[in-house]
Amino acid sequence: MSSHHANIATSERLQAVKAVLEDGQWHTAFEIINAAKTTSPGSAVSELRSNGFTVLSQCTRQKNGRSLWKYRLVSKKVMVAVK
C-alpha cells in the first residue's frame, strides 16, 4: 500500500503549516489549525516530514483526560542547487 503526501513546493496548506512552525517554538494542534487554516495538523506534520523536514511532536495528558498535541520544527529542508 503506497502512501501519498503533498509536495511542499506546490501545497499552500503545507507552506502555511511550515510558516507557523518556522519560529522553532512548540505549537499546539489548535494553534496550527487557527493560524494555518487547516483541519488536520497531524497529517500536515506527517507530510512535512515526508518532504524532508524534522518536526518533533509531544503529547501530554490534560487533567480532563484529553490529549494535547504540540509540534516543533527543528530542522529545515536544505535545497541544494545541482550544477
Buried (B, 14 or more C-beta within 10 A) or exposed (E): EEEEBBEBEEBEBBBBBBEBBEEEEEBBBEBBBEBBEBEBBEBBBBBBEBBEBEBEBEEEEEEEEEEEBBBBBEEBEEEEEEE
